[in-house]
Each structure stands twice: as C-alpha cells, then as structure tokens.
Amino acid sequence: MTLLETQKLTRAYGGVVAVSEVDFEVEQGLITGLIGPNGAGKTTLFNNITGLDVPTSGTVQFKGKNITGKNAHTICRMGIARTFQNIRLFKELTVLENVMLGRHFKVGRSASTGRLATALKSFFSMEEEESIMREHALKWLSFFHLEHLVDELAKNLPYGHQRELEIARALATEPSLLFLDEPAAGMNPQETDALMKTIRKIRSLGITVVLIEHDMKLVMNICDTITVLNYGQNIAQGTPSQIKRNPLVVEAYLGKEDA
Amino acid sequence: MLNFILLIFIYSGIYALMAMGQNVITGYVGLLSLCQAGFFAIGSYATAILSVSYGWNFWLTVPIAGLLAALAGIIIGLPTLRLKGDYLAIATLGFGEIIRNIINNWDSLTGGPMGIKRIPMASIFGYTINPFDKWAFLGMVWIFVLLGYLFFKRLARSRIGRALEAIREDEIAASSMGINTTKYKVWAFALGAFAAGVAGSLQAVFTLSVTPGPFTFMVSIMVLCMVVLGGMGNFIAVILGAFLIQFISYFPQLVGLSNVIPPQFKQILFGLILVVMMIWRPQGILGRAPRMSISGIRRKKRTTSNGGESGDTIQGGSR
C-alpha cells in the first residue's frame, strides 16, 4: 500500500529548480532510502513534504489526503515526523523536556469538552497532564537507552546521543511515517551499526521510515527500496541490488566514462 | 524619606508587572519587542477614560485595560510575527510610537497633550485607596504583582511554557513537533501586553491624571533593561530587576543629590548597566530559572558554559 506519494513535485527558487517534477512513492512498512549527490534536492524534497517549504507546483498525498502546502505542525499531527541534517534540538532544555515536547499536541485536546474547558482543566490539573507526558517520554528514552540522561541539558550530550535524542523526540509524536535526514552523519562505524539496528527496530514497531543517507553501507544494508535523485530529478528507483547495477546511478555518482 | 522609599516600591511593582509581561515575550519566546510603553499607555488611558467619562468603577476598568492592551498585542503580533530579532524590535518600536501619537492627537477621546485629569481613586469595600496613603497603595500594587507572578510561574512550568521555550530554542524544530508556533507567539504577545495594560491601569489611579508625555519608548527600553538585568526567563529575577532599575533612577533624589546630578544621568547609567551586563553576566543577575528535574523536587541548575547564550536571544537577528 502506498502511504505517501508526491506527484510532479517541483520547487524552484527563482531560476534554480531544486526539485523538478519528482514522483516519489513510499510504501507502508518499508524502509525507503533517498540518495543522490550533494545538491540533488533530497533535503528540499523532505522539506516540501513535511511542510517546512511550500512546493512551486505538484502535490503531496499522505494516506490518500492531499497535504500539499499545509503547515509543518498540521502535517506532524497527521502522523509525519522528521529529524534534521544539522541536529535541531532544544539545546537549553533537558533531554526529558525535549521528548516531552514531542507529546505536546497529544494532550490538552479532548473531543468531549470544549476548548476553554480543556484549557481550564489543564491549568488546574497540570501535574496529571505532566506525568502522562513524562511517562510517554521516558518510554521513548528507554527505547534508546537514554534514561540515565533525562535531566541533562540537550546541548551537553555527546553527538551520537544527540542524534538518538532527536529520533526519540520525533518518535514521541507517534508518527506513522518517519523521515530521517542523514541520521548517520558524523557517526563512527560502531555507532552506525547500532543505528541500523535501531532503524530496523523502528520498522518493527510498524513505522514506515524514509531516510536520506550518504553512507552506502547503511543504505544498501537496511533499505528495502531506494530512490535516487540527481539535479532535482528522480532518476531511478528499485531494490538496493537493482540500484547498484543501474547505469544512470553509477553515472550520477562517478561520472560518465570517456567524459 | 519613608514616603519616598514607598514611592520607589510602588513604581517597582507597576514596572515589575510590565517586566513580567516582557519576560514572556523576550525571555520565553525570545522575541525582542519594544512596545511595552504602548501597551502601558493603552491600559492607562482605558482606565482614565472609562472612569472619568463613563463613571466606571476602577476594578471594572482593570480587566478592560488588560484586554484592550492584549488586543493591541495581537494586532501588532499578527503582521510582525515573520520578523525576527532587530527587525521585530524596529517594527514594535514603531508601533509603540504610533500608539503614543494617536493618543496625543485624538483630542476628543484622550484630551490630547493635556491628558485626562481628576481620575477617581480606586476603592475597595468603601475604603478609598488614596495614592497619598502610600502603604495602602503599595499593598494593592504588590497584590497585583503577586497574582501576576503566580500566574506566570504556573504558565512557565506547564506544557505551554515549555512550548514557548521550544520556539525560542528552535522554531523550525518546534513546528515540526506539532507545535503551532504562530498561535503561541500571538498568545505570548497578548499576555505580555495584558500585563502591561494592567500596570497602566494601576499607574492611572496612582498619578490620578494621564498625559501622553511619559509613554515614550524610553519606558520600553527601561522595561527591557529590567528583564536583562534581572535575568531573562526568570520571573523572580525580573521583579528584582524592576526594583533595581527603579532604585537606581531615583537614587539621586533619595540621597538628596538631585541638584548635583542631572536627571539624564540615569539614562547614562542604564546604558552602562546594559554594556557591563552583556560583557560580564549576559544571563542577568539571577540567570534563567533552574530547570525542573524528573522528580520535580530536585532541581538542576542550568549550566551556563557558554556565556554568550542569553545575549543571543536578544540580538539574534541574523538567524
């Protein structure tokens, strides 16, 4: 089943076309890799899907609904979470608070009471609300074995933990689709191995994963399907072994022979 | 002498309310707004006009003053939310001046430069709170400060306060976490303005007359100084900041040197304080409020390994 689909998605900045008529599909339950040389438009594609940027033309469909041009927070609430290439944590907040923020929109809205009643209730029963958020947050922190760091400020964490914390925060929003923008960047081989295990574990929770990555070992190992972008265009898609043999992909990465 | 000290405490209280409002906007959401004087003026005039022209009871004018200021906060907030740092500061500064000029020129409503005189005193259960009876007035002002403090403290410790801080730390990440950043920024503006409006209301029944003269942007700067001096993101600290700034500005009169030291001296001193603070203690005297730890009892003091951090919030226009 197709979970997410872009049709002829285009994003141009003036004359520069960063993403050009890309048709990109994400199958439910799979790990999809998005690769391509630097400047191919991978992050731009991510930003246009997750609402941080608005496409020039084309549409994005998620679970059969058109989500093109919706706000980032609306898209997140619909079930798409993401991490960032340059880690974007709330640095001056604690590890726990970072993850609790992922739960922010989950509380304080109940269908049975009105908005004002909910607001008043949450003002007076803050502790209850907080403890629910805290418990959920702790669950995700223990998923990454970060429980011992709960009270630490996010900025004081070592790099690898910061990457994990960012994923934990995204997972706390309980997404059905998770976008990871270069999760292995700056990691050593051991950390990358651990990350691969984690991503598989996330898939086993029923969460569909899309990842941008330059580490080919990781991509070829864990991705069920791979899409290749070059100069803003979708040049290939298929299983890792198909992609490895695709002449267009080889050309994009290594250049043409006799060029 | 005692009266004079009480006067300083009264003004400290009025300004503490404004500074707490500024702290929500600047200390929590990280928006550099320079508009508290405008909201202060709206609150003052709301109370003055409603009680003089329409004979309203002071206590009824207080929420109206706050709400009108909050409305102004929303009106300024909505169009300027896309702006950051210096740009927002300039836009809000302009807005504050617009308010003052409207008041100065709308003679039929505000009395123009002559202002409004003979504002009735506040009274409660038949007891008149005469501003010349400084103790009673002091009590009233500080009850407002206490209520404001409890409210803001509660807000800061809730998920809403956390969301505001998240917006300050990283707006893009916050919106990607499902937080409606626009909504919270507008709310923060409205709350900050509300506090200033209530402060304006108190000011009106203290001086018993209002003129547009005092609501210059120097007031906004002074309020900002209070927040920076005390410590951004810490409500107790900004109350302390409000007191210190008031104390400093009345110091020459307090020690009987007002003939020797010109009134402009305090502006020089404010400038000096800001420079010194930014260099040696950018997080303010008390710094940010300590973060709650998981148990909620044991608290962890925020480590400030990077001294420039707090200064960033206020100058971070380049982001």
Interface residues (C-beta under 8 A of the other chain):
Chain A: T50 G51 L52 N71 A72 H73 C76 R77 A81 R82 F84 R88 L89 F90 K91 E92 L93 T94 L96 E97 M100 L101 G102 H104 F105 V107 G108 S122 F123 M126 E129 E130 M133 R134 V150 D151 L153 N156 R169 A170 T173
Chain B: R154 R157 S158 R159 R162 A163 E165 A166 E169 D170 I172 A173 A174 S175 S176 M177 G178 I179 N180 T181 R288 R291 M292 S293 I294 K300 R302 T303 S305 E309
